[in-house]
Each structure stands twice: as structure tokens, then as C-alpha cells.
């Protein structure tokens, strides 16, 4: 490696090889150490954190650099309470590592008044002085400069009560028409008649509604936070009945309501159960299609009765005695006799054509 070094004439700082080559400190700690070492005497009154901001060193980078400088004896701190009651921190910076006792001796030499107020406290603001209390003498309450006057209850009535008007004389009731004498006893008053009227009893709930309400009320035995009142359970039972109507049993409904509890707990038992009953309700089963009718019974094979050269069998669908090929050949034979032609459709097999010609000749009386 080639090296070209020119010693500066001004603006330089002596750096010890112990600092530059120390592997125990990172680059931020070394740069901060050299930066503070080259500052003038007028900048020594500032704390180390403020000087580190000049290097854009803050946050965790500054804390790590300061920790390494303190661990290796380049920075020492003393924290104490002065005469004014304020807590102050005094820092000692050195370019050579010092022990705690050596740093205390240097501090005593640089600051003879170390036993008294610290240097940081002397540079700081004066201690708080005696001040007058912020709360003055007690005074009566005021409402916008208005002084309430003495109240007179008799004069504060805005509308005096009016005199009672004399009630008009009631009109004489007409004499009742003579009729049958009432039965022995007194006639009940309208209030008594109202009380004696019996209100129709409420309709009895269905068996499924009663079962659903019982399931909801039993949840508190498993989880105390799902305690419901009778009215709340009766209102939620309307949604729970839908589960029972879709084929679920009571145990399956209870398991669905208790499974997978929320991590944060249940804040409202009514809201939690209503949400689960509504959003996790199973899908209604599809209607069952009616069963298909059974296929017709398979009939036995029978021998075709047509006049064919070879006997053959077929499976009839009804009461026919000839197979489909022979019946088709017979139809074409009749058609050929009527039209005196031998035209065949292209989809007709050779056997059907042969049988049709033979039957047509038989119908004409010609020998086969």
C-alpha cells in the first residue's frame, strides 16, 4: 500500500493511536471523542448531547457512543442536588481513559468549588425566589357585577291564584221510569267491573321455543359470562328455534354457541349470542325430490311369429308378437304392393329389405 500524508498547518487535532486503533469503540464514539477534543474552551459549558447534535448524532447512535465512552473512562458524570433544590448533572471529558478516582481528582482540581454548588448550577438560572401566593383573600361570588337583592317570597309570585268560582247548581236528574225492582245486593262500580274482566291468557310457546329458551338459559352453567335473564333468553329463542327447525339437536346448538370464545372475552352476552345465532345459522336443507318410480318389469323373450327364414326372438314392450324389424318390413311390403315399386329408404337394413320383398311377393301371389 502506498501512502501520501501532508501534515496540516492549522485546524488540526491530535489523535492518540490508543483512540484511533481501539476496537472496543465504534466509529461514532471515536468521532465524538475527537470532535469534543478539538472544541475551544468557550464550548465546554454545553452538555455532550448538544455537542453530538452538531454531528447529526442523536437517538440510539448517540446513546451507544456515550455508553462506550463512559465504559472506557473517557466520559464521567456526577448527578446531584444543589442548594436551590435542582438536580444537575456535571460531565467530565478527557482524551485519555481515567478511573473513577482519577476522574474525581481531576474534577476537584478543575472545579475547586466541587464541594459546593456545581459548575452547571452556577451557569444555570437562579433558584426560584419567594413569590406571593396566587390565591388572594376570599371574596363573595359575583355574577357580572350584579348584587342579588333580598328575596321576598310573597312578591315573587308572577300570577297570583285566582279566586275559586262558585260551582253551578247541578241540574235535577229526571225521575227514572218505573221498572222492575233491582235484585237484592249492590251494583258493582265501573272500576270493579274492569278488574273483574279477565284478560285472555298469553298463547303458550311452542315446544321448540321452550327447548331453545332452555338451551340459552343453561349456557351460564358452562360460561358465567353468558348469564341471561328470562326476558333476554325469550327474545333470543326466536333465532335459536331456526337452528332446531333445520335439524340440529339441543346439544349441537349448545356446542355451536360455546365453541371458539373470543380472545378478549364477552362484553355483552345478549349481543354475542345474537350475532352468533344470526351469522352462523346453518343453511336450510334443500327440499327432497320425490323418488323416481320404479322401472317397468323386464319381460321374457318370445319368438317372432313373422314368416322369416330363421327363427329369432325379441323382448316385447307390449302385446306385439312380431319384432320391430319384421313389423317395419310388413309395413313396407304393403306400401310396395300398393305403389308397385321397390324403393327402400337408405336407413333400411338388408334383412329388412329381404323380408319386405318376400312379404310383398307373398301378397301379390308370386312365388318367392
NORUR-V930836 format. One record per backbone hydrogen bond with DSSP energy under -0.5 kcal/mol. CO is the residue of the C=O (numbers start at 1). NH is the residue of the N-H. Records with the same first field share a line. If there is no record, write none. Layout:
CO = NH, NH
This chain:
16 = 19, 20
17 = 21
19 = 22
22 = 25
26 = 30
27 = 31
28 = 32
29 = 33
30 = 34
31 = 35
32 = 36
33 = 37
34 = 38
36 = 39
40 = 43
41 = 44
43 = 46
47 = 51
48 = 52
49 = 53
50 = 54
51 = 54
52 = 55, 57
53 = 56
56 = 58
58 = 61
59 = 63
60 = 64
61 = 65
62 = 66
63 = 67
64 = 68
65 = 69
66 = 70
67 = 71
68 = 72
69 = 74, 75
70 = 73
73 = 98
74 = 94
76 = 92
78 = 90
80 = 88
82 = 85
86 = 82, 88
88 = 80
90 = 78
92 = 76
99 = 103
100 = 104
101 = 105
102 = 106
103 = 107
104 = 108
105 = 109
106 = 110
107 = 111
111 = 114
112 = 115
113 = 116
118 = 122
119 = 123
120 = 124
134 = 136
142 = 144
143 = 146
145 = 147
146 = 143, 148
151 = 153
152 = 155, 156
153 = 156
156 = 158
158 = 160
189 = 193
190 = 194
191 = 195
192 = 196
193 = 197
197 = 199
206 = 210
207 = 211
208 = 212
209 = 213
210 = 214
211 = 215
212 = 216
213 = 217
214 = 218
216 = 219
217 = 220
218 = 221
219 = 222, 223
223 = 226
224 = 227
229 = 233
230 = 234
231 = 235
232 = 236
233 = 237
235 = 238
236 = 239, 240
237 = 241
238 = 242
239 = 242, 243
240 = 243, 244
241 = 245
242 = 246
243 = 246, 248
244 = 247
249 = 253
250 = 254
251 = 255
252 = 256
253 = 257
254 = 258
255 = 259
262 = 265
265 = 267
268 = 272
269 = 273
270 = 274
271 = 275
272 = 276
273 = 277
274 = 278
275 = 279
276 = 280
300 = 316
302 = 314
306 = 308
312 = 304
314 = 302, 316
321 = 305
323 = 327
324 = 328
325 = 329
326 = 330
327 = 331
328 = 332
329 = 333
330 = 334
331 = 335
332 = 336
333 = 337
334 = 338
335 = 339
336 = 340, 341
345 = 348
349 = 353
350 = 354
351 = 355
352 = 356
353 = 357
354 = 358
355 = 359
356 = 360
357 = 361
358 = 362
359 = 363
360 = 364
361 = 365, 366
